């Protein structure tokens, strides 16, 4: 299954997200390992409902809908889901405040 086929196969997922009140403004599919379309893909979604929601809650909602609406073959092709907000900013990210507070972390 190539990227275009996966985008088409994810339409029921996209439709159900909208039906449940979690519409996807945009969806993009990228190869998890660039140049290798034989494995899995990163699904990047742009949504306007994550502004006041924890990352884990947003991911739980999306994966629950993915499992509900897509068969195993399609789910195996999804390496990860990346959630972007309406400003095209990554909503789900790794944050380690203790590391960020170390002064030598940002010096050359």
Secondary structure as GFF3:
##gff-version 3
##sequence-region A 1 108
A	DSSP	alpha_helix	3	9	.	.	.	ID=ss1
A	DSSP	alpha_helix	11	19	.	.	.	ID=ss2
A	DSSP	beta_strand	26	31	.	.	.	ID=ss3
A	DSSP	beta_strand	41	46	.	.	.	ID=ss4
A	DSSP	alpha_helix	55	69	.	.	.	ID=ss5
A	DSSP	alpha_helix	72	76	.	.	.	ID=ss6
A	DSSP	beta_strand	78	84	.	.	.	ID=ss7
A	DSSP	alpha_helix	97	100	.	.	.	ID=ss8
A	DSSP	three_ten_helix	103	106	.	.	.	ID=ss9
###
